[in-house]
Amino acid sequence: FNLRDPANTARPHPLFGNRALRRAIAIGVDRQQVVQTAYDTMAVLAVGPVARRMAGADTTLVGPQHDSVRAAAMLDSLGWRDTNGDGIRDRNGQPLAFGLIVPSSSAFRVRMAIVLQEQLRGLGVTMNVEQVDFALWAQRPQRGQFDGVFGFFQMDPSPNSIRQTFTSAGAGGGLNYGAYRSPTFDALIDSGLTTMDPARQRGYFRRAYQTILDDTPALFLYEGAGIGGAHSR
C-alpha cells in the first residue's frame, strides 16, 4: 500500500493513510486462495516482512486473518457502505476504489492480481489492475506514483536488510516505496540489530514484526519455494 498521496507525497494517502482501512482490506483477502491459484504447493504463505528462514523471523506471529464478515463490518464502521446499490462501497460520494500496478511480464502476479480483484469486488471494493511493462513498473513506485503495487523483495540473509524495505530510513530513495514510518518499529529493529544477547534479539524482532503486521503497510502474501535440480549423470 502507498501510505502517501500520489498527487502530493506530503499528505497521507486518501485511502491507505488510514490504518483501519488497510487492515479491513487485508482481512477481506483469502491469501491461501490467491497464492494457491498461481503456485499450487510451490509457495507458502508469508509470515511477515521477512522470510521464515531469516534470523529473527517468528512463525508464531499472527497477522490479519481472512474473515470476510469481519472485514465487511469494519468497512461499515468506517463509513464505507454501498449507498446507491451499485455493489461498490462509497463514502461522501467517493467510491472505494484504487489501482494496483502489476508487471505484465510476470504471469504469476497477473494471475494472482485477478483473483485479488475478484475477492475484493465481493467485499464491495474496486481494485483496478493495471498491467505495465517492467521498466515502468519499476519506476513508478520509486516516484510514489501508485496506490498499490504488486512487488517483491529478494532480501539479503542478514536481518539488517529489513532496514531497506520497511524502516523510515528506506522511505524516500530506498526500497520502502509505500513510505511506512513507525518510530516504534524503527526502535525495535535498531535494538534487535545492536544487542549481543540472542534471546533479547529474538524478543526485539518479534515485537517489531508484530508491530508491522498490526500496522499492515503491506499485504504479505507468499514466499516462493526454493527448487534445486541435478541430472542423474
Beta strands, then each sheet from edge to edge (+ up, - down):
strand 1: 4-5
strand 2: 8-12
strand 3: 43-45
strand 4: 90-91
strand 5: 94-95
strand 6: 97-103
strand 7: 126-132
strand 8: 148-149
strand 9: 222-224
sheet 1: 1+ 2-
sheet 2: 3+ 9-
sheet 3: 4+ 5-
sheet 4: 7+ 6+ 8+
end
